[in-house]
Amino acid sequence: MVTGIGLMSGGLDSMLAARLLMDQGIDVVGISFTTPFFGSANAEKAAGKIGFRLLIRDITGIHLEVVKNPASGYGANMNPCIDCHTLMLTEAGKIMEREGWDFIFTGEVLNQRPMSQTRAALNRVANLSGYRGLILRPLSALRLAETIPEQGGKVDRQRLLDIQGRSRKPQMGLAEKYGIRDYPSPAGGCLLTDQSFSARLRDLFENGPEEGIPALEMLRIGRHFRLHPAVKVIVGRNHDENCRLMELKGEKDVIFRTVEIPGPVALLAGEPSEADVQLAASLCARYCKAAGEPVRVSLEGRGRSGEVEAAPISEEEIAPLRV
Protein backbone atom coordinates (compact mmCIF):
# COMPACT_ATOMS: atom_id res chain seq x y z
CA MET A 1 0.00 0.00 0.00
CA VAL A 2 1.32 3.43 -0.99
CA THR A 3 1.04 5.96 1.84
CA GLY A 4 1.24 9.75 1.65
CA ILE A 5 1.32 12.06 4.66
CA GLY A 6 -0.31 15.43 4.03
CA LEU A 7 -0.22 18.81 5.71
CA MET A 8 -3.87 19.38 6.60
CA SER A 9 -5.21 22.82 7.38
CA GLY A 10 -8.75 21.59 6.96
CA GLY A 11 -9.34 24.11 4.16
CA LEU A 12 -10.80 23.14 0.81
CA ASP A 13 -7.46 22.82 -0.99
CA SER A 14 -5.99 20.33 1.46
CA MET A 15 -9.26 18.36 1.47
CA LEU A 16 -9.24 18.14 -2.32
CA ALA A 17 -5.58 17.12 -2.40
CA ALA A 18 -6.33 14.27 -0.02
CA ARG A 19 -9.39 13.17 -1.98
CA LEU A 20 -7.51 13.13 -5.31
CA LEU A 21 -4.93 10.77 -3.85
CA MET A 22 -7.53 8.59 -2.15
CA ASP A 23 -9.20 8.17 -5.55
CA GLN A 24 -5.98 6.45 -6.66
CA GLY A 25 -6.17 3.98 -3.78
CA ILE A 26 -3.42 5.72 -1.85
CA ASP A 27 -3.52 5.50 1.93
CA VAL A 28 -3.73 9.12 3.09
CA VAL A 29 -2.60 10.19 6.56
CA GLY A 30 -3.15 13.84 7.44
CA ILE A 31 -1.09 15.77 9.94
CA SER A 32 -2.21 18.96 11.65
CA PHE A 33 0.32 21.01 13.57
CA THR A 34 -0.89 23.16 16.44
CA THR A 35 0.46 26.25 18.21
CA PRO A 36 -1.18 29.20 20.02
CA PHE A 37 -1.49 30.77 16.54
CA PHE A 38 -3.45 28.01 14.80
CA GLY A 39 -5.21 24.81 15.79
CA SER A 40 -6.51 21.52 14.44
CA ALA A 41 -10.29 22.00 14.61
CA ASN A 42 -10.79 22.42 10.85
CA ALA A 43 -8.45 19.54 10.07
CA GLU A 44 -10.36 17.28 12.43
CA LYS A 45 -13.63 18.17 10.69
CA ALA A 46 -12.03 17.53 7.29
CA ALA A 47 -10.75 14.13 8.38
CA GLY A 48 -14.27 13.20 9.44
CA LYS A 49 -15.80 14.37 6.17
CA ILE A 50 -13.25 12.85 3.80
CA GLY A 51 -12.37 9.79 5.86
CA PHE A 52 -8.62 9.74 6.48
CA ARG A 53 -6.46 9.26 9.54
CA LEU A 54 -5.26 12.45 11.21
CA LEU A 55 -2.20 12.99 13.38
CA ILE A 56 -2.06 16.08 15.61
CA ARG A 57 1.28 17.45 16.76
CA ASP A 58 1.99 20.48 18.97
CA ILE A 59 5.07 22.32 17.66
CA THR A 60 4.78 25.44 19.81
CA GLY A 61 8.38 25.47 21.05
CA ILE A 62 10.17 25.14 17.72
CA HIS A 63 7.59 27.20 15.88
CA LEU A 64 7.94 30.12 18.28
CA GLU A 65 11.66 30.32 17.46
CA VAL A 66 10.76 30.52 13.76
CA VAL A 67 8.25 33.30 14.43
CA LYS A 68 10.82 35.30 16.40
CA ASN A 69 13.63 34.92 13.86
CA PRO A 70 12.35 33.94 10.40
CA ALA A 71 15.23 33.34 8.02
CA SER A 72 13.03 34.21 5.03
CA GLY A 73 11.28 37.16 6.66
CA TYR A 74 7.64 37.96 7.36
CA GLY A 75 4.64 38.40 5.13
CA ALA A 76 2.34 41.40 5.49
CA ASN A 77 2.16 40.88 9.27
CA MET A 78 3.98 38.52 11.66
CA ASN A 79 3.48 35.52 9.39
CA PRO A 80 6.76 33.80 8.42
CA CYS A 81 5.01 31.65 5.81
CA ILE A 82 8.05 30.23 4.01
CA ASP A 83 9.85 29.28 7.21
CA CYS A 84 6.63 27.96 8.75
CA HIS A 85 5.91 25.74 5.75
CA THR A 86 9.51 24.56 5.78
CA LEU A 87 9.22 23.58 9.44
CA MET A 88 5.98 21.68 8.86
CA LEU A 89 7.35 19.80 5.86
CA THR A 90 10.50 18.95 7.78
CA GLU A 91 8.51 17.57 10.70
CA ALA A 92 6.15 15.65 8.39
CA GLY A 93 9.17 14.27 6.56
CA LYS A 94 10.64 12.90 9.78
CA ILE A 95 7.40 11.03 10.45
CA MET A 96 7.33 9.78 6.86
CA GLU A 97 10.84 8.37 7.19
CA ARG A 98 10.20 6.86 10.61
CA GLU A 99 7.02 5.10 9.46
CA GLY A 100 8.40 4.06 6.07
CA TRP A 101 5.77 5.98 4.12
CA ASP A 102 6.25 7.10 0.53
CA PHE A 103 5.82 10.87 0.17
CA ILE A 104 4.50 14.13 1.59
CA PHE A 105 1.68 16.12 0.01
CA THR A 106 0.10 19.55 0.49
CA GLY A 107 -2.92 21.43 -0.83
CA GLU A 108 -0.83 24.32 -2.13
CA VAL A 109 -1.78 25.87 -5.46
CA LEU A 110 0.82 27.47 -7.70
CA ASN A 111 0.63 31.30 -7.62
CA GLN A 112 -2.37 31.35 -5.28
CA ARG A 113 -0.45 33.34 -2.65
CA PRO A 114 2.10 35.97 -3.68
CA MET A 115 4.69 35.22 -1.00
CA SER A 116 4.54 31.51 -0.25
CA GLN A 117 3.13 29.80 -3.34
CA THR A 118 5.13 31.15 -6.26
CA ARG A 119 7.24 28.59 -8.11
CA ALA A 120 10.39 30.01 -6.52
CA ALA A 121 8.85 29.86 -3.02
CA LEU A 122 7.63 26.28 -3.46
CA ASN A 123 11.08 25.22 -4.67
CA ARG A 124 12.80 27.08 -1.82
CA VAL A 125 10.63 25.42 0.81
CA ALA A 126 11.22 22.00 -0.74
CA ASN A 127 14.99 22.53 -0.73
CA LEU A 128 15.09 23.89 2.83
CA SER A 129 12.98 21.03 4.17
CA GLY A 130 15.41 18.42 2.89
CA TYR A 131 12.66 16.49 1.09
CA ARG A 132 12.77 17.91 -2.41
CA GLY A 133 11.39 15.36 -4.84
CA LEU A 134 9.18 13.79 -2.18
CA ILE A 135 6.78 16.73 -1.82
CA LEU A 136 3.72 16.35 -4.05
CA ARG A 137 1.21 19.14 -4.66
CA PRO A 138 -1.70 17.32 -6.35
CA LEU A 139 -3.75 20.39 -7.30
CA SER A 140 -0.90 21.94 -9.34
CA ALA A 141 1.24 18.87 -10.05
CA LEU A 142 0.97 19.11 -13.84
CA ARG A 143 2.51 22.59 -13.73
CA LEU A 144 5.38 21.51 -11.47
CA ALA A 145 8.34 19.19 -11.82
CA GLU A 146 7.59 15.49 -11.64
CA THR A 147 8.19 14.07 -8.18
CA ILE A 148 9.82 10.80 -7.15
CA PRO A 149 6.53 9.04 -6.33
CA GLU A 150 5.22 10.00 -9.76
CA GLN A 151 8.38 8.83 -11.48
CA GLY A 152 8.23 5.53 -9.61
CA GLY A 153 4.60 4.88 -10.50
CA LYS A 154 3.32 5.18 -6.93
CA VAL A 155 1.18 8.15 -7.99
CA ASP A 156 -0.49 8.42 -11.40
CA ARG A 157 0.54 11.87 -12.63
CA GLN A 158 -2.17 11.91 -15.29
CA ARG A 159 -4.85 11.86 -12.60
CA LEU A 160 -3.47 14.98 -10.91
CA LEU A 161 -4.41 18.57 -11.76
CA ASP A 162 -2.96 21.75 -13.28
CA ILE A 163 -4.70 24.45 -11.20
CA GLN A 164 -2.91 27.75 -10.73
CA GLY A 165 -3.72 31.30 -9.71
CA ARG A 166 -6.05 32.91 -7.20
CA SER A 167 -9.42 31.95 -8.69
CA ARG A 168 -11.32 29.47 -6.55
CA LYS A 169 -13.64 28.30 -9.32
CA PRO A 170 -11.75 25.07 -10.19
CA GLN A 171 -11.64 24.02 -6.54
CA MET A 172 -15.30 24.90 -6.00
CA GLY A 173 -16.27 22.83 -9.04
CA LEU A 174 -14.25 19.89 -7.77
CA ALA A 175 -15.81 20.25 -4.32
CA GLU A 176 -19.25 20.05 -5.94
CA LYS A 177 -18.22 16.88 -7.77
CA TYR A 178 -17.06 15.26 -4.54
CA GLY A 179 -20.00 16.51 -2.50
CA ILE A 180 -17.78 18.54 -0.20
CA ARG A 181 -19.76 21.35 1.43
CA ASP A 182 -19.43 23.70 4.40
CA TYR A 183 -15.68 24.10 4.02
CA PRO A 184 -13.97 27.03 5.78
CA SER A 185 -12.92 30.28 4.16
CA PRO A 186 -9.42 30.17 2.63
CA ALA A 187 -8.35 33.08 4.87
CA GLY A 188 -8.20 33.52 8.62
CA GLY A 189 -6.77 30.20 9.77
CA CYS A 190 -3.57 31.64 11.20
CA LEU A 191 -3.57 34.46 13.72
CA LEU A 192 -0.15 35.58 12.50
CA THR A 193 -1.78 36.92 9.35
CA ASP A 194 -4.10 39.16 11.40
CA GLN A 195 -2.91 42.76 11.66
CA SER A 196 -4.26 43.42 15.16
CA PHE A 197 -2.94 40.17 16.61
CA SER A 198 0.44 40.72 14.96
CA ALA A 199 0.72 44.16 16.55
CA ARG A 200 0.12 42.62 19.97
CA LEU A 201 2.62 39.84 19.35
CA ARG A 202 5.27 42.28 18.17
CA ASP A 203 4.67 44.37 21.28
CA LEU A 204 5.05 41.26 23.46
CA PHE A 205 8.33 40.25 21.81
CA GLU A 206 9.72 43.77 22.18
CA ASN A 207 8.57 44.48 25.73
CA GLY A 208 7.46 41.40 27.64
CA PRO A 209 6.92 40.94 30.49
CA GLU A 210 6.59 37.25 29.58
CA GLU A 211 6.42 35.13 26.44
CA GLY A 212 5.01 31.89 27.85
CA ILE A 213 1.91 30.12 26.59
CA PRO A 214 -0.50 32.04 28.87
CA ALA A 215 0.92 35.35 27.62
CA LEU A 216 0.45 34.20 24.02
CA GLU A 217 -3.09 32.99 24.72
CA MET A 218 -3.96 36.37 26.22
CA LEU A 219 -3.13 38.05 22.93
CA ARG A 220 -6.35 36.58 21.54
CA ILE A 221 -8.63 38.34 23.99
CA GLY A 222 -9.45 41.70 25.51
CA ARG A 223 -8.22 45.24 25.01
CA HIS A 224 -4.44 45.60 25.42
CA PHE A 225 -2.62 48.59 26.86
CA ARG A 226 1.13 49.11 27.27
CA LEU A 227 1.76 51.35 30.28
CA HIS A 228 5.52 51.26 29.72
CA PRO A 229 8.08 48.53 28.87
CA ALA A 230 7.47 45.32 30.82
CA VAL A 231 4.10 46.49 32.23
CA LYS A 232 0.81 45.96 30.41
CA VAL A 233 -2.90 45.79 31.16
CA ILE A 234 -5.51 43.61 29.48
CA VAL A 235 -9.19 44.47 29.93
CA GLY A 236 -11.88 41.89 29.17
CA ARG A 237 -14.61 42.86 26.71
CA ASN A 238 -17.30 40.42 27.81
CA HIS A 239 -18.09 37.69 30.33
CA ASP A 240 -16.22 34.96 28.43
CA GLU A 241 -13.07 37.07 28.16
CA ASN A 242 -13.27 38.01 31.83
CA CYS A 243 -13.41 34.32 32.73
CA ARG A 244 -10.54 33.49 30.38
CA LEU A 245 -8.35 36.19 31.92
CA MET A 246 -8.97 34.70 35.33
CA GLU A 247 -8.00 31.26 34.02
CA LEU A 248 -4.76 32.57 32.50
CA LYS A 249 -3.77 34.77 35.44
CA GLY A 250 -0.22 34.15 36.64
CA GLU A 251 1.08 34.25 40.19
CA LYS A 252 2.59 37.70 39.67
CA ASP A 253 -0.42 39.26 37.93
CA VAL A 254 -2.86 41.65 39.60
CA ILE A 255 -6.60 41.39 38.95
CA PHE A 256 -8.89 44.46 39.07
CA ARG A 257 -12.70 44.48 39.24
CA THR A 258 -15.20 47.24 39.86
CA VAL A 259 -17.09 47.02 43.15
CA GLU A 260 -20.92 46.82 43.15
CA ILE A 261 -21.05 47.99 39.53
CA PRO A 262 -20.99 45.69 36.48
CA GLY A 263 -17.66 45.96 34.75
CA PRO A 264 -14.73 44.09 33.25
CA VAL A 265 -11.86 42.12 34.66
CA ALA A 266 -8.55 43.91 34.13
CA LEU A 267 -5.25 42.06 34.42
CA LEU A 268 -2.01 43.90 35.20
CA ALA A 269 1.17 42.01 34.23
CA GLY A 270 4.78 42.96 34.90
CA GLU A 271 6.54 44.91 37.64
CA PRO A 272 4.09 47.75 38.39
CA SER A 273 4.71 50.92 40.33
CA GLU A 274 2.00 52.46 42.50
CA ALA A 275 1.21 54.79 39.63
CA ASP A 276 0.77 51.76 37.34
CA VAL A 277 -1.66 50.20 39.81
CA GLN A 278 -3.75 53.37 39.88
CA LEU A 279 -3.69 53.63 36.10
CA ALA A 280 -4.81 50.00 35.75
CA ALA A 281 -7.71 50.72 38.10
CA SER A 282 -8.66 53.71 35.92
CA LEU A 283 -8.61 51.50 32.84
CA CYS A 284 -10.92 49.07 34.59
CA ALA A 285 -13.22 51.95 35.55
CA ARG A 286 -13.21 53.23 31.96
CA TYR A 287 -15.12 50.18 30.74
CA CYS A 288 -17.60 49.64 33.58
CA LYS A 289 -21.27 50.66 33.62
CA ALA A 290 -20.79 53.83 35.70
CA ALA A 291 -21.36 56.86 33.50
CA GLY A 292 -17.94 58.45 33.82
CA GLU A 293 -18.03 58.75 37.60
CA PRO A 294 -15.25 57.64 39.97
CA VAL A 295 -15.81 54.08 41.21
CA ARG A 296 -14.32 51.69 43.71
CA VAL A 297 -12.09 49.06 42.17
CA SER A 298 -10.92 45.92 43.99
CA LEU A 299 -7.44 44.56 43.36
CA GLU A 300 -5.82 41.27 44.23
CA GLY A 301 -2.45 39.71 43.43
CA ARG A 302 1.28 40.11 44.05
CA GLY A 303 0.56 40.17 47.79
CA ARG A 304 -1.95 43.00 47.37
CA SER A 305 -5.57 42.93 48.41
CA GLY A 306 -7.93 45.85 48.83
CA GLU A 307 -9.77 48.63 47.03
CA VAL A 308 -8.89 51.94 45.43
CA GLU A 309 -11.03 54.74 44.10
CA ALA A 310 -10.48 55.40 40.42
CA ALA A 311 -11.85 57.86 37.89
CA PRO A 312 -12.26 56.51 34.35
CA ILE A 313 -9.28 57.34 32.12
CA SER A 314 -10.12 59.73 29.29
CA GLU A 315 -9.97 58.83 25.60
CA GLU A 316 -7.09 61.27 25.11
CA GLU A 317 -5.09 59.56 27.86
CA ILE A 318 -5.91 56.07 26.72
CA ALA A 319 -5.03 56.50 23.03
CA PRO A 320 -1.21 56.30 23.32
CA LEU A 321 -1.47 53.23 25.56
CA ARG A 322 -3.42 51.06 23.13
CA VAL A 323 -1.69 48.09 21.54
Buried (B, 14 or more C-beta within 10 A) or exposed (E): EBBBBBBBBBBBBBBBBBBBBBEBEBBBBBBBBBBBBBBBEBBBBBBEBBEBEBBBEEBEEEBBEBBEEBEBEBBEBBBBBBBBBBBBBBBBBEBBEEEEBBBBBBBBBBBBBEBBBBBEBBBBBBEBBEBBBBBBBBBBBBBBEEBBBBEEEBBEBEEBBEBBEEEBEBBBEBBEEBEBEEBBEBEEBBBBBBEEBBBBBBBBEEBBBBEEBBBBBBBBBBBBBBBBEBBBBBBBEEEEBBEBBBEBBBEBBBBBBBEEBEBBBBBBBBEBEEEBBBBBBBBBBBBBEBEEEEBBBBBBBBEEEEBBEBBBBEEEEBEEBEB
